[in-house]
């Protein structure tokens, strides 16, 4: 039996233990955005550091940043072979609304072929699958490539401290390619590789009126309600065709070639499937584009939350003093988050009424990125996926943002291969997040093959 087959057989014989380990990891409520979970964040970081130590990694450390720490370790036992920097994150999203979870979000629960827990697909299951592939090689005599692992704790916040961390540790992070496992496939029987990611610009918009909340009976009708003013401003950010109305917003958005549109047409999800996955009766979006194009290659502006006045049970008749909306924009290649911030401010200057004041707070950014399709890393990923799934993978441009991809390109000068096994209906960021276990196990096998092909 070849070393590759031995590694694959080792992984298959340990599925039960892998699942037990994954449940243990997903039981840690590592919610990066909530200060109450700071100790849980540290516990998750130490969990990964312990895993790397058990695998024989050297220089394993939980390194401080301006926020949550980064876990790092290296296994450099393959002289003359490429060095791969594996990237993942251990932080997860908040669980709200809690009442919509069928089982508790941090009590990992198996139902059918799926494991349900917050963070199980985004992305504890993905990074765990990669570590188990590394273990499968280590237990068969050693990794065929040199490995470095970097697991951060702030990806769900937009990785605000990762850029400075990379700049500080450039020598430590030096590599030939980055393997970003924060990714997914289109269907359980159809693998895919992300060749581009949209960027992100995230803001809070604050609109203020009176000095404090007022009695709506005494003052209503005589003052401009900040909540109403904010809603009117937000409503004007799109026209009747779904186009974003911020001045200059589309100036750098490139026109898709016919080849690119044909590639997107290979996406296997129909509009009916998309409606079923999202739970809506009708789709909505920018006119003139298909659903895959709207979520992959077109920029967006979405309201992520609105807060104003009284929102508790019962009645309280107030005219609120202020209103706030959280706005995120997904940006396509060549758009710049800093320029988009100025476009948002210019829109507000032109459209905000003089009866209120407004403020924009920048919360997080990520630059969009395109990845070279014919690099050694991409060729290895294509071959590994085809050998594992028996089907040639589809290239796709992903709607989500992963800040590390543009950071390693600009600071380390290397491309990132996006290779993960989450599914579109895994409900990451929403209630009842799940991981499809057959895809997780296949993912381990694909990572095993990827490392050998890279060697």
C-alpha positions in Angstrom: 0.0 0.0 0.0 1.3 3.4 -0.9 1.9 6.1 1.8 -1.0 8.1 0.3 -3.4 5.1 0.7 -2.0 4.4 4.1 -2.8 8.0 5.2 -6.3 7.8 3.7 -7.0 4.4 5.4 -5.7 5.8 8.7 -8.2 8.7 8.4 -11.1 6.4 7.6 -10.4 4.3 10.6 -10.5 7.2 13.0 -13.8 8.9 11.9 -15.4 8.2 15.3 -12.6 9.9 17.2 -12.5 12.8 14.8 -16.2 13.4 15.4 -15.8 13.3 19.2 -13.0 15.8 19.0 -15.0 18.1 16.8 -17.9 18.0 19.2 -15.5 19.0 22.0 -14.2 22.0 20.0 -17.6 23.2 19.0 -18.8 23.1 22.6 -16.5 26.1 23.3 -18.6 29.3 22.8 -15.8 31.3 21.2 -17.9 34.3 20.1 -15.3 37.0 19.3 -17.6 40.0 19.2 -19.0 39.6 22.8 -16.6 40.6 25.6 -18.3 38.1 27.9 -16.7 35.3 26.0 -13.1 36.5 26.2 -12.1 33.5 28.4 -13.8 31.2 25.9 -11.7 32.7 23.1 -8.5 32.0 25.1 -9.7 28.5 25.7 -10.4 27.8 22.0 -6.9 29.2 21.1 -5.3 26.9 23.7 -7.3 24.0 22.3 -5.7 24.5 18.9 -2.3 25.0 20.3 -2.6 21.7 22.2 -3.6 20.0 18.9 -0.6 21.3 17.1 1.7 20.2 20.0 0.3 16.7 19.8 1.0 16.5 16.1 4.6 17.3 16.7 4.6 20.9 15.6 7.4 23.1 16.9 7.4 26.7 18.1 3.7 26.4 19.0 2.5 29.5 20.6 -0.6 31.6 21.4 0.5 35.0 20.2 -1.0 38.2 21.4 -2.6 40.8 19.1 -4.5 44.0 19.7 -7.5 41.8 20.3 -7.9 38.0 20.4 -4.7 35.9 20.0 -3.4 34.0 17.0 -2.3 30.4 17.3 0.9 29.5 15.4 3.0 26.4 15.0 5.3 24.9 12.3 6.3 21.4 11.1 9.4 21.8 8.9 10.6 18.2 8.4 10.5 18.0 4.6 13.8 19.5 3.2 13.5 20.8 -0.3 9.7 20.6 -0.4 7.3 23.5 -0.5 6.1 25.3 2.7 2.3 25.6 3.1 0.8 28.1 5.5 -2.6 26.8 6.6 -5.0 29.5 7.7 -8.2 29.1 9.8 -10.1 30.9 12.5 -11.5 29.7 15.8 -14.0 32.5 16.5 -17.7 32.1 15.7 -20.7 34.4 15.2 -23.3 35.2 18.0 -26.2 32.7 18.2 -29.2 35.1 18.0 -32.0 34.4 17.7 -31.5 31.6 20.2 -35.2 30.5 20.3 -34.9 29.4 16.6 -32.3 26.7 17.4 -33.7 23.2 17.5 -30.8 22.1 19.8 -28.5 24.3 21.9 -25.9 26.0 19.7 -23.0 24.9 21.9 -24.3 21.4 22.6 -23.2 19.7 19.3 -26.0 17.5 18.2 -26.0 14.8 15.5 -29.1 14.5 13.4 -28.9 12.3 10.4 -25.7 13.0 8.4 -25.3 16.5 10.0 -23.7 17.8 13.1 -25.5 20.9 14.4 -23.6 23.6 16.4 -22.5 27.2 16.1 -19.3 27.4 14.2 -19.3 23.8 13.1 -19.2 24.7 9.4 -17.9 28.3 9.7 -15.2 27.1 10.3 -14.2 24.8 13.1 -15.1 21.8 11.0 -13.0 23.0 8.1 -9.8 23.7 10.0 -10.3 20.5 12.1 -10.6 18.4 8.9 -7.2 19.9 7.7 -5.5 19.1 11.0 -6.8 15.5 10.8 -5.3 15.2 7.3 -2.0 16.4 8.7 -2.3 13.9 11.5 -2.9 11.1 8.9 0.4 11.9 7.3 2.3 12.4 10.6 1.1 8.9 11.8 2.4 7.4 8.6 6.0 8.7 8.9 5.7 12.4 8.4 4.2 15.2 6.3 5.3 15.2 2.6 5.5 19.1 2.8 6.6 21.7 5.3 3.7 23.1 7.2 2.9 26.3 9.2 -0.5 26.8 10.8 -2.0 30.1 11.7 -5.4 30.2 13.4 -6.8 33.6 14.3 -9.6 34.7 16.6 -11.1 37.7 14.8 -12.2 36.7 11.3 -15.8 37.2 12.2 -14.9 40.8 13.2 -13.2 41.5 9.8 -9.7 40.5 11.1 -8.9 44.0 12.4 -5.5 43.0 14.0 -4.4 40.3 11.5 -2.7 42.8 9.1 -0.5 44.1 11.8 0.2 40.6 13.0 1.3 39.5 9.6 3.5 42.6 9.2 5.2 41.9 12.6 5.8 38.2 11.9 6.6 38.2 8.1 9.7 36.0 8.6 7.8 33.5 10.7 5.0 33.3 8.2 7.2 33.0 5.1 5.8 30.3 2.8 5.2 29.2 -0.9 1.4 29.2 -0.7 -1.4 29.8 1.7 -4.1 27.1 2.1 -7.2 28.9 3.3 -9.7 26.3 4.5 -12.4 28.9 5.2 -14.3 27.8 2.1 -16.9 25.5 0.7 -18.3 23.4 -2.1 -21.4 23.8 -4.2 -23.0 20.4 -3.4 -21.9 17.1 -1.7 -21.2 15.5 -5.1 -19.9 18.6 -6.8 -16.7 20.1 -5.5 -15.7 23.7 -6.3 -12.8 26.1 -5.9 -13.1 29.7 -5.0 -11.0 31.8 -7.4 -12.2 35.2 -6.2 -13.7 36.8 -3.1 -15.8 39.9 -2.7 -14.5 42.5 -0.2 -16.3 44.1 2.7 -17.0 47.6 4.0 -19.0 47.7 7.2 -20.5 50.8 8.8 -22.8 52.1 11.4 -24.9 55.1 10.4 -26.1 57.2 13.3 -28.9 59.8 12.9 -29.7 62.1 15.8 -32.6 64.6 16.4 -33.7 65.8 19.9 -31.4 65.8 22.9 -33.3 62.9 24.5 -36.3 60.7 23.9 -39.5 62.7 23.9 -43.2 62.0 24.5 -44.7 61.3 21.0 -48.0 62.8 22.0 -46.5 66.1 23.0 -43.8 66.4 20.4 -44.8 64.0 17.6 -45.5 65.9 14.3 -43.4 68.9 15.2 -40.0 67.2 15.0 -38.4 65.0 12.4 -38.2 61.5 13.9 -34.6 60.2 13.5 -35.9 56.7 12.9 -38.1 57.8 10.1 -35.2 59.9 8.6 -32.8 57.0 8.8 -35.3 54.7 7.1 -35.9 57.2 4.3 -32.1 57.5 3.8 -31.7 53.7 3.6 -34.6 53.3 1.3 -33.0 55.7 -1.1 -29.8 53.7 -1.3 -31.3 51.5 -4.0 -33.4 52.4 -7.0 -36.3 50.5 -8.5 -34.0 48.2 -10.4 -31.9 47.2 -7.3 -29.0 49.4 -8.3 -27.1 51.1 -5.5 -27.4 54.9 -5.7 -24.2 56.0 -3.9 -22.4 58.5 -6.2 -19.6 56.8 -8.0 -20.3 53.4 -6.5 -20.0 51.5 -9.8 -17.1 53.4 -11.3 -14.6 50.6 -10.7 -16.9 47.7 -11.2 -15.8 45.7 -14.2 -18.1 44.3 -16.8 -18.2 40.5 -16.9 -16.9 38.8 -20.0 -19.2 36.3 -21.8 -16.8 33.5 -20.7 -17.2 34.5 -17.0 -20.9 34.6 -17.3 -20.9 31.2 -18.9 -18.7 29.9 -16.1 -21.2 31.2 -13.6 -24.0 29.5 -15.4 -22.4 26.2 -14.4 -23.5 26.8 -10.8 -25.8 23.9 -10.1 -28.3 25.7 -7.9 -31.6 26.7 -9.6 -33.6 29.7 -8.4 -36.1 27.2 -6.8 -33.3 25.6 -4.8 -32.0 29.0 -3.7 -35.5 29.9 -2.5 -35.8 26.6 -0.6 -32.4 27.1 1.1 -33.2 30.7 2.1 -36.8 30.1 3.1 -38.3 32.8 0.8 -41.1 32.6 -1.7 -39.5 35.0 -4.2 -36.0 36.1 -5.0 -35.0 39.7 -5.3 -31.9 41.5 -6.7 -30.3 43.8 -9.2 -32.0 43.6 -12.6 -30.1 42.2 -15.5 -28.1 39.6 -13.5 -28.7 36.0 -12.6 -28.8 34.8 -8.9 -25.2 33.3 -9.0 -23.9 36.6 -10.5 -25.7 38.7 -7.8 -24.1 36.7 -5.0 -20.7 36.2 -6.6 -19.6 39.1 -8.8 -21.9 42.1 -8.2 -21.5 44.5 -5.3 -24.2 44.8 -2.7 -25.5 47.1 0.1 -27.4 45.4 2.9 -28.9 46.5 6.1 -27.7 44.2 8.9 -29.6 45.7 11.8 -31.6 48.8 12.9 -31.9 50.1 16.4 -34.0 53.0 17.6 -36.5 54.0 20.4 -38.4 51.4 22.4 -38.2 47.8 21.2 -39.3 45.9 24.3 -42.7 44.1 24.9 -45.7 46.3 25.3 -46.2 50.0 24.6 -44.0 53.0 25.2 -44.9 56.1 23.1 -41.6 57.8 22.5 -40.1 59.9 19.8 -36.6 58.6 19.8 -33.6 60.9 20.1 -31.4 58.8 17.8 -31.5 55.9 15.3 -28.7 53.6 14.1 -28.3 51.2 11.2 -25.6 48.7 10.6 -24.8 48.6 6.8 -22.5 46.2 5.0 -21.3 46.3 1.4 -19.9 43.4 -0.5 -17.3 44.8 -2.9 -16.0 43.3 -6.1 -12.5 43.5 -7.5 -11.1 47.0 -8.0 -13.5 48.6 -5.5 -11.8 50.1 -2.5 -13.3 50.2 1.0 -11.9 53.7 1.7 -13.4 55.1 -1.5 -16.8 53.4 -0.7 -16.8 55.1 2.7 -16.4 58.5 1.0 -19.2 57.6 -1.4 -21.5 56.7 1.5 -20.7 60.0 3.2 -21.3 61.9 0.0 -24.7 60.3 -0.4 -25.6 61.3 3.1 -24.4 64.9 2.5 -26.6 65.1 -0.6 -29.7 63.4 0.9 -29.8 63.8 4.7 -32.4 66.5 5.8 -31.2 69.5 7.7 -33.6 68.5 10.5 -31.2 65.8 11.8 -27.5 65.3 12.2 -25.7 62.1 11.0 -22.4 60.3 11.6 -20.7 57.3 9.8 -18.6 55.0 11.8 -16.3 52.6 9.9 -16.4 49.1 11.6 -14.5 46.8 9.4 -13.1 46.3 5.9 -11.7 43.6 3.6 -10.4 44.1 0.0 -11.8 42.0 -2.8 -9.4 39.6 -4.4 -8.9 37.5 -7.6 -6.7 34.4 -7.4 -4.5 33.0 -10.2 -6.2 29.9 -11.6 -3.1 28.2 -13.0 -0.7 28.2 -10.0 0.9 25.0 -8.6 -1.4 25.3 -5.6 -4.6 25.6 -7.6 -3.5 22.7 -9.9 -2.9 20.5 -6.8 -6.3 21.5 -5.4 -8.1 20.7 -8.6 -6.4 17.3 -8.8 -7.0 16.5 -5.2 -10.7 17.3 -5.4 -11.2 15.4 -8.7 -9.5 12.3 -7.3 -11.6 12.5 -4.1 -15.0 13.3 -5.6 -14.6 11.8 -9.1 -15.8 15.0 -10.7 -13.8 18.0 -12.0 -14.4 20.9 -9.6 -16.2 24.1 -10.7 -14.5 27.5 -10.3 -16.6 30.0 -8.5 -16.4 33.6 -7.4 -17.6 33.7 -3.8 -19.9 36.3 -2.3 -18.4 36.2 1.2 -15.2 38.0 2.4 -12.1 36.4 3.9 -9.7 39.3 4.8 -6.6 37.1 5.1 -6.6 36.3 1.3 -5.8 39.9 0.3 -3.5 40.4 3.3 -1.2 37.5 2.4 -1.1 38.6 -1.2 -0.1 42.1 -0.4 2.2 41.4 2.6 3.7 38.0 1.9 3.5 38.1 -1.9 1.8 34.7 -2.2 -1.6 33.5 -3.4 -4.1 31.6 -1.3 -5.8 28.4 -2.4 -9.4 28.4 -1.1 -10.2 24.8 -0.2 -13.0 23.9 2.3 -16.1 21.7 2.4 -19.0 23.7 3.8 -22.3 23.7 1.9 -24.5 26.6 0.9 -27.3 25.3 3.2 -25.1 24.9 6.3 -26.8 28.0 7.8 -23.5 29.6 9.0 -24.2 32.9 10.7 -27.8 31.8 11.2 -29.8 29.4 13.6 -29.2 25.7 13.3 -25.8 25.9 11.7 -24.7 22.4 10.5 -21.8 20.4 9.0 -22.5 17.7 6.5 -20.3 14.9 7.9 -19.9 12.9 4.6 -18.5 16.1 3.1 -16.3 16.7 6.2 -14.8 13.2 5.9 -14.3 13.6 2.1 -12.6 16.9 2.9 -10.0 15.2 5.1 -9.2 12.8 2.2 -8.9 15.7 -0.2 -6.5 17.6 2.1 -4.4 14.4 2.4 -4.2 14.3 -1.4 -3.5 18.0 -1.7 -0.4 17.8 0.6 1.1 14.9 -1.4 0.4 16.7 -4.7 2.1 19.8 -3.5 5.1 17.8 -2.6 
